[in-house]
Amino acid sequence: MGSELLDESSDILFADLCRQMAIVDGGNEYLKPRNVGLLFFHDKPEKFFPYIQIDVVYFPEDEGGDVIQEAIFKGPLDQQLRDALRHIKNNFIIERVLKIPGEAKAKRYFNYPYVAIEEALVNAVYHRSYDIREPIEVRINRTSISVVSHPGPDPSITLEDMQAGRMVSRRYRNRRIGEFLKELEFTEGRGTGVPKMRSALKRNGSPEPVFFTDGARQSFWTEIRIHPEFLRDLSFSEGMQAQEEAYVEAHVEAHVDFTETELKILKMCLKNPIGNKEIIKNLGYKSLSGNVKKALQKLKSAAVIAYTIPDRPKSRFQKYAITKKGRKYLEENYNRNSKNNIFNGGIY
């Protein structure tokens, strides 16, 4: 930002410009890119560095559940970083406004402060090893967001320092990448990432971040836990859900009748979560008709299907997944021993 080289670039030969940016080496007869040049300026750096990507994995039923939603971000490092952060911000960050009686100013807080997520992910991009064929993984469940990268922290950072949140390394693993991230205003490059993360969490009223690694330091985890108010809401909603499920178990399952369209949709969800576009296509419609909308609503009300992103009903990544009740319904109403039954790959 504000670089004098930008103003001069139109008058400089492209090869010389790349040399001044230190992203190539060699003379004109044998000019070759440096690794940092490929990582930031090649459309597909994964051709040279396999698994250079960010995987955002969402577990709506927690990690022991049946539903998993994945979004994979590739491309130049700055692009995949921006795209992954935008995806997380748009789909998983929730703000709450609490009006306090007698006070003009309302209290605002988030389930996860965006700044803390940004610092954790930028730190992973900065300090990961680009020789290790493993992606950076963002694991999101109902109560925490974890950022996992490889390998673990530099040995100069002790376990005591890690537990205390003093994550200042005596050497930087990817100093040239850090310089580019600094120019792009992702980082300051002076060991300020963790303090900024902790400060953002403190301002939001969130718990302290948790940092840990395995004994061989093969991976590094940063865990950011949900704001306590959202955790309280989650406990309440789970209690209500248990009551609703008990009611459905006792009163709905034995008497529910589904139309042909509703059954087709339910069977579509059997193998994998499915979105509106796939449902429309499989049913032979051109758009989401009122008939299909009513069918989806009935299936959700009967608790045989559920959103994969319950907190964001209108998300463009939203899909429908079959629930345990849905599977039970199909098992009880269709013969598993039949040659053409749906559990053996039979048609809808």
C-alpha positions in Angstrom: 0.0 0.0 0.0 1.4 3.4 -1.0 4.5 1.8 -2.5 6.6 4.0 -4.8 7.2 0.9 -7.0 3.6 1.0 -8.0 4.0 4.5 -9.6 7.2 3.4 -11.3 5.9 0.0 -12.5 4.5 1.3 -15.8 8.0 2.3 -16.9 9.8 -0.8 -15.8 10.2 -4.0 -17.8 8.0 -6.8 -16.4 11.1 -9.0 -15.6 12.8 -6.2 -13.8 9.6 -5.4 -11.9 9.5 -9.0 -10.7 13.1 -8.9 -9.7 12.5 -5.7 -7.6 9.6 -7.5 -5.9 12.0 -10.5 -5.3 9.5 -13.0 -6.7 11.9 -14.3 -9.5 15.5 -15.2 -9.9 18.0 -15.4 -12.8 18.8 -13.6 -16.0 16.5 -13.0 -18.9 17.6 -16.2 -20.6 16.7 -18.3 -17.6 14.2 -16.4 -15.5 12.5 -18.6 -12.9 9.9 -17.8 -10.2 10.6 -18.0 -6.5 8.3 -20.0 -4.2 6.7 -16.8 -2.8 6.0 -15.6 -6.4 4.1 -18.9 -7.1 2.2 -18.7 -3.9 0.9 -15.2 -4.3 0.9 -14.6 -8.1 0.0 -18.0 -9.7 -3.7 -18.8 -10.2 -3.1 -22.4 -9.2 -0.3 -22.6 -6.7 -1.5 -26.1 -5.7 0.2 -27.4 -9.0 3.5 -26.7 -7.3 2.5 -27.1 -3.6 -0.1 -29.8 -3.2 -2.9 -29.1 -0.7 -2.1 -25.4 -0.5 -5.7 -24.6 0.5 -8.0 -23.7 3.4 -10.8 -26.2 4.3 -13.7 -24.9 6.3 -15.5 -27.8 7.8 -18.8 -27.4 9.6 -20.3 -30.0 12.0 -23.9 -28.8 12.7 -24.5 -31.8 15.0 -20.9 -31.6 16.5 -18.2 -34.0 15.4 -20.0 -37.1 16.4 -22.9 -36.4 14.1 -23.8 -37.6 10.6 -23.8 -34.2 8.9 -20.6 -32.5 7.6 -20.5 -29.5 5.3 -17.2 -28.5 3.6 -16.1 -25.5 1.7 -12.6 -25.5 0.1 -10.7 -22.4 -0.8 -7.8 -22.4 -3.3 -5.9 -19.9 -5.4 -3.2 -17.3 -4.5 -2.6 -17.2 -0.7 -4.2 -13.7 -0.3 -7.3 -14.7 -2.3 -8.0 -18.0 -0.5 -7.5 -16.2 2.8 -10.0 -13.4 1.9 -12.5 -15.9 0.5 -12.3 -18.2 3.6 -12.7 -15.3 6.0 -15.7 -13.9 4.0 -17.3 -17.3 4.1 -16.9 -17.6 7.8 -18.1 -14.1 8.5 -21.2 -14.4 6.3 -22.2 -17.8 7.5 -21.0 -18.3 11.1 -20.6 -14.9 12.8 -23.7 -13.7 14.6 -24.1 -10.4 16.4 -26.5 -9.8 19.3 -27.8 -6.5 20.5 -28.9 -6.3 24.2 -30.8 -3.2 25.3 -30.1 -2.3 28.9 -32.9 -0.6 30.8 -32.1 3.0 31.8 -29.1 3.2 29.4 -29.1 4.8 26.0 -26.3 2.6 24.6 -27.1 -1.0 23.9 -24.6 -3.8 24.5 -23.3 -5.6 21.4 -21.5 -8.8 21.3 -20.8 -11.7 18.9 -20.8 -15.4 19.2 -17.2 -15.2 17.9 -15.4 -11.8 17.3 -14.3 -11.6 13.7 -10.9 -10.1 14.5 -10.0 -13.1 16.6 -10.9 -15.6 13.8 -9.0 -13.4 11.3 -5.8 -13.4 13.4 -6.0 -17.1 14.0 -6.3 -17.9 10.3 -3.7 -15.4 9.1 -1.3 -16.8 11.7 -1.9 -20.3 10.3 -1.2 -19.1 6.7 1.9 -17.2 7.9 3.5 -20.0 10.0 2.5 -23.2 8.3 5.0 -25.3 6.4 4.5 -25.3 2.6 6.5 -28.6 2.3 3.8 -30.5 4.2 1.0 -31.8 2.1 -1.8 -30.9 4.5 -4.4 -28.1 4.1 -5.1 -25.5 6.8 -8.4 -26.7 8.4 -11.0 -24.5 10.1 -13.3 -26.8 12.2 -16.6 -25.3 13.2 -19.0 -26.9 15.6 -21.8 -25.6 17.8 -19.5 -24.3 20.6 -16.1 -23.5 19.1 -14.1 -22.7 16.0 -10.6 -24.3 15.7 -7.9 -23.5 13.2 -5.5 -26.3 12.6 -2.2 -26.0 10.7 1.0 -28.1 10.2 3.6 -28.3 11.8 3.4 -27.1 15.4 5.0 -24.0 16.7 8.8 -23.4 16.6 10.7 -25.1 19.4 11.8 -21.7 20.7 8.2 -21.4 22.0 7.9 -23.4 25.2 4.8 -25.2 26.3 4.5 -22.8 29.2 4.7 -19.8 26.9 2.0 -21.4 24.7 -0.4 -22.0 27.7 0.2 -18.4 28.8 -0.5 -17.1 25.3 3.0 -15.7 24.9 3.5 -16.8 21.3 6.5 -14.8 20.2 8.9 -16.9 18.2 12.7 -16.2 18.1 12.6 -16.9 14.3 10.0 -16.7 11.6 9.2 -19.8 9.5 8.1 -17.8 6.4 9.5 -14.3 6.7 9.0 -13.5 3.0 5.3 -14.6 3.1 5.0 -12.4 6.3 6.3 -9.4 4.4 3.6 -9.8 1.7 0.9 -10.3 4.3 2.1 -7.2 6.0 1.9 -5.2 2.7 -1.6 -6.5 2.2 -2.5 -5.4 5.8 -3.2 -8.9 7.1 -0.5 -8.8 9.8 2.0 -6.5 11.4 4.7 -9.2 11.5 5.9 -8.4 15.0 4.3 -11.1 17.1 1.2 -9.0 17.7 -1.3 -11.6 16.4 -2.0 -13.5 19.6 -2.3 -10.3 21.7 -4.7 -8.8 19.2 -6.7 -12.0 19.3 -6.9 -12.1 23.1 -7.8 -8.4 23.2 -10.7 -8.9 20.8 -12.0 -11.8 22.8 -11.8 -9.9 26.0 -13.6 -6.9 24.6 -16.4 -9.2 23.4 -16.7 -11.0 26.8 -15.5 -14.3 25.3 -13.3 -16.9 26.9 -9.6 -16.9 26.4 -8.3 -18.7 23.3 -6.8 -22.2 23.8 -3.5 -23.1 22.0 -2.2 -26.7 21.9 0.1 -29.0 19.9 0.9 -32.7 20.0 4.1 -34.1 21.6 6.0 -34.2 18.3 4.7 -30.7 17.3 3.3 -32.0 14.1 0.3 -29.7 14.2 -0.9 -26.6 15.9 -4.5 -25.8 17.1 -6.0 -22.5 18.0 -9.5 -22.9 19.6 -11.8 -20.0 20.0 -14.9 -20.8 22.2 -18.3 -19.4 21.8 -19.5 -16.4 23.9 -21.2 -17.7 27.1 -24.5 -16.1 26.3 -24.8 -18.1 23.1 -23.8 -21.2 25.0 -26.6 -20.5 27.4 -29.0 -20.1 24.5 -27.7 -23.4 23.0 -28.4 -25.3 26.3 -31.9 -23.9 26.4 -32.6 -24.7 22.7 -31.3 -28.2 23.2 -33.7 -28.7 26.1 -36.6 -27.4 24.0 -35.5 -29.7 21.1 -35.5 -32.7 23.4 -39.1 -31.9 24.4 -40.1 -31.4 20.8 -38.4 -34.7 19.8 -40.2 -36.5 22.6 -43.5 -35.1 21.4 -42.8 -36.0 17.8 -41.8 -39.5 18.9 -45.1 -40.0 20.8 -47.6 -38.2 18.5 -46.3 -37.6 15.0 -44.3 -40.6 13.8 -47.1 -43.1 14.2 -49.6 -41.0 12.3 -47.7 -38.9 9.7 -48.5 -39.5 6.0 -46.3 -38.1 3.4 -47.2 -37.2 -0.2 -45.3 -38.7 -3.2 -43.3 -35.4 -3.5 -42.5 -35.4 0.2 -41.3 -39.0 0.1 -39.1 -38.3 -3.0 -37.4 -35.4 -1.2 -36.9 -37.4 1.9 -35.3 -40.2 -0.1 -33.0 -37.7 -1.9 -31.5 -36.7 1.5 -30.7 -40.3 2.4 -27.2 -40.5 1.1 -26.0 -36.9 1.4 -27.4 -33.4 2.3 -29.0 -31.9 -0.7 -29.8 -28.2 -1.7 -32.8 -26.5 -3.4 -31.2 -26.7 -6.9 -30.7 -30.4 -6.7 -34.2 -31.0 -5.3 -35.7 -28.9 -8.2 -33.6 -30.7 -10.8 -34.5 -34.2 -9.5 -38.2 -33.4 -9.3 -38.2 -32.0 -12.9 -39.1 -28.5 -11.9 -37.6 -25.3 -13.3 -38.0 -23.3 -10.0 -38.9 -23.8 -6.4 -42.7 -24.1 -6.6 -45.1 -23.5 -3.8 -45.8 -27.3 -3.7 -42.1 -28.0 -3.1 -41.9 -25.3 -0.4 -44.9 -26.8 1.4 -43.3 -30.3 1.2 -40.0 -29.1 2.7 -41.8 -27.3 5.4 -43.8 -30.3 6.3 -40.7 -32.5 6.4 -38.9 -30.1 8.6 -42.0 -29.8 10.9 -42.1 -33.6 11.2 -38.4 -33.5 12.1 -37.4 -36.0 9.4 -35.1 -33.5 7.7 -33.1 -30.5 9.1 -31.0 -27.6 7.9 -27.3 -28.2 7.7 -26.8 -24.6 8.8 -29.6 -24.0 11.3 -28.3 -20.5 12.4 -28.4 -19.3 8.8 -31.7 -20.5 7.1 -31.2 -18.3 4.0 -27.5 -19.1 3.5 -26.7 -19.9 -0.1 -24.8 -22.9 1.2 -27.9 -24.2 3.0 -28.9 -27.9 2.5 -31.3 -30.4 3.9 -30.0 -33.5 5.8 -32.0 -36.5 6.8 -32.4 -36.9 10.6 -32.4 -40.1 12.7 -36.2 -39.9 12.7 -36.2 -39.7 8.9 -34.0 -42.8 8.6 -36.2 -44.6 11.1 -39.3 -43.7 9.2 -37.8 -45.0 5.9 -36.5 -48.2 7.6 -40.0 -48.9 9.1 -41.9 -48.2 5.9 -39.6 -49.8 3.3 -38.5 -53.4 3.2 -34.7 -53.6 3.6 -34.7 -57.1 2.0 -36.4 -55.9 -1.2 -34.1 -56.0 -4.2 -34.9 -52.5 -5.3 -35.2 -50.8 -1.9 -33.6 -47.4 -1.4 -31.0 -48.7 1.1 -29.5 -50.9 -1.6 -29.2 -48.1 -4.2 -32.8 -48.4 -5.5 -34.3 -45.5 -7.4 -36.4 -42.7 -5.9 
